Structure formats: structure tokens, C-alpha cells
Amino acid sequence: MEDPIRTLADVEPRDRVRVTLLNGEQLEGRAGPVEFEPQRRVRIELRSGDVDHAIRYEIGAEYRTDDWETPAARRYDVEHEEGEWVAMGDVREAAILERSSDREDRSGERL
């Protein structure tokens, strides 16, 4: 199993990403925004669903004392009046399911 930090560091905006939490729950969505600062922090927001019913997740970790902390996932809770981020758990693994560049390459294809 590859280190999730290595995978998260390779994510580009609009890539389709899936993360698996330690409890086995899987989160999936399109990445954007993506922030990666080597040996400082990584933060990726994932969105799934359509515009009217979008679900937002945030995956993040910081570099501390010569090592990365375990990435953690949060979900944006729109049910509260002002909205808030709710902790979901630590990330066990991450995978890039589809590259945004792959989608762009196929944009001119006809079915």
C-alpha cells in the first residue's frame, strides 16, 4: 500500500480522487482547490454530487518534526445555519482514479 501523502502530493485540480479512512469508509470526488507545500502541508478539497447537492470533503496533513502527520478527512456540514467542518477520521489510503489531463485529452472524441 502506497503512502497516502505521496498520492495526495501528486493530485492536480479536477483529478478524480478516492480516499479510504481507517474505518473503511470511502470518500470520492473531484479535487479543487489543491494545496501542496513540500515539508509543510497538504490540503485538498474534494467535491462530489451536482451543483445543487454538492458534498465537500477536505483532506489535510501537516509536516511535523521530520515526518508527516496522518492525513485527516473532514466533511462540510451544510445542515448547520452557518455551516462547519466536521471531523470524519484519519486516511488509510488515497488513489487518483482519473486525471484531469486524461479527461481533457478525450474532450474532442465523438461517441
C-alpha positions as CSV (number, residue, x, y, z in Angstrom):
1,M,0.0,0.0,0.0
2,E,1.4,3.4,-1.1
3,D,1.8,6.2,1.4
4,P,-1.3,8.4,1.1
5,I,0.8,11.6,1.4
6,R,2.7,10.6,-1.7
7,T,-0.5,10.2,-3.6
8,L,-2.1,13.4,-2.2
9,A,1.0,15.3,-3.2
10,D,0.5,14.2,-6.8
11,V,-3.1,15.4,-7.1
12,E,-3.9,18.1,-9.6
13,P,-7.1,20.3,-9.7
14,R,-10.0,18.4,-11.3
15,D,-8.5,15.0,-10.8
16,R,-11.0,12.4,-9.5
17,V,-9.7,11.1,-6.1
18,R,-10.8,8.4,-3.7
19,V,-9.6,8.2,-0.1
20,T,-10.3,5.4,2.3
21,L,-10.5,6.1,6.0
22,L,-9.2,3.9,8.8
23,N,-12.8,2.8,9.5
24,G,-13.2,1.6,5.9
25,E,-15.4,4.5,4.7
26,Q,-14.6,5.8,1.2
27,L,-14.9,9.4,0.0
28,E,-14.7,10.3,-3.6
29,G,-14.8,13.5,-5.6
30,R,-13.2,16.0,-7.9
31,A,-10.2,17.8,-6.4
32,G,-10.2,21.6,-6.2
33,P,-8.6,23.6,-4.6
34,V,-5.3,21.7,-4.2
35,E,-2.5,23.0,-1.9
36,F,0.8,21.2,-1.5
37,E,3.8,22.7,0.1
38,P,6.6,20.2,0.4
39,Q,7.7,19.5,4.1
40,R,5.0,21.9,5.3
41,R,1.4,20.9,4.5
42,V,-1.1,19.3,2.0
43,R,-4.7,20.3,1.7
44,I,-7.2,19.0,-0.9
45,E,-10.8,19.7,-1.2
46,L,-13.0,17.1,-2.9
47,R,-16.5,17.7,-4.2
48,S,-19.0,15.1,-5.2
49,G,-22.6,15.3,-6.4
50,D,-24.1,18.1,-8.5
51,V,-24.0,21.8,-8.0
52,D,-27.3,21.9,-6.0
53,H,-26.4,18.9,-3.8
54,A,-22.6,19.0,-3.6
55,I,-20.8,17.3,-0.8
56,R,-17.5,18.8,0.2
57,Y,-14.6,17.0,1.9
58,E,-11.3,18.3,2.9
59,I,-8.2,16.1,3.3
60,G,-5.2,17.6,5.1
61,A,-2.0,16.9,6.9
62,E,1.0,18.9,8.2
63,Y,4.7,18.1,8.3
64,R,5.9,18.0,11.8
65,T,9.4,17.2,13.2
66,D,10.8,15.3,10.2
67,D,7.6,13.4,9.3
68,W,4.1,13.9,8.0
69,E,1.2,13.5,10.4
70,T,-1.5,11.1,9.3
71,P,-3.9,12.8,6.8
72,A,-7.3,13.5,8.2
73,A,-10.7,14.0,6.5
74,R,-13.4,16.4,7.2
75,R,-16.9,17.0,5.7
76,Y,-18.5,20.3,5.3
77,D,-21.9,20.2,7.1
78,V,-24.4,22.4,5.4
79,E,-27.2,21.4,7.8
80,H,-26.0,24.0,10.3
81,E,-27.1,27.5,9.8
82,E,-23.5,28.8,9.2
83,G,-22.0,25.5,8.1
84,E,-19.0,23.9,9.7
85,W,-16.3,21.3,9.0
86,V,-16.9,18.0,10.9
87,A,-14.1,15.6,11.5
88,M,-14.5,12.2,9.8
89,G,-11.3,10.3,10.6
90,D,-7.8,9.5,9.5
91,V,-6.9,8.5,5.9
92,R,-5.6,5.0,5.4
93,E,-5.0,5.2,1.6
94,A,-5.6,7.5,-1.3
95,A,-5.9,6.9,-5.1
96,I,-6.2,9.1,-8.2
97,L,-9.0,7.5,-10.2
98,E,-8.9,9.8,-13.2
99,R,-6.5,12.6,-14.2
100,S,-8.0,15.9,-15.3
101,S,-5.5,15.8,-18.2
102,D,-6.9,12.4,-19.3
103,R,-10.4,14.0,-19.5
104,E,-9.1,17.0,-21.5
105,D,-7.4,14.6,-24.0
106,R,-10.7,12.9,-24.7
107,S,-12.8,16.1,-24.9
108,G,-12.7,16.1,-28.7
109,E,-13.7,12.5,-29.0
110,R,-17.0,11.5,-30.6
111,L,-19.1,8.6,-29.5
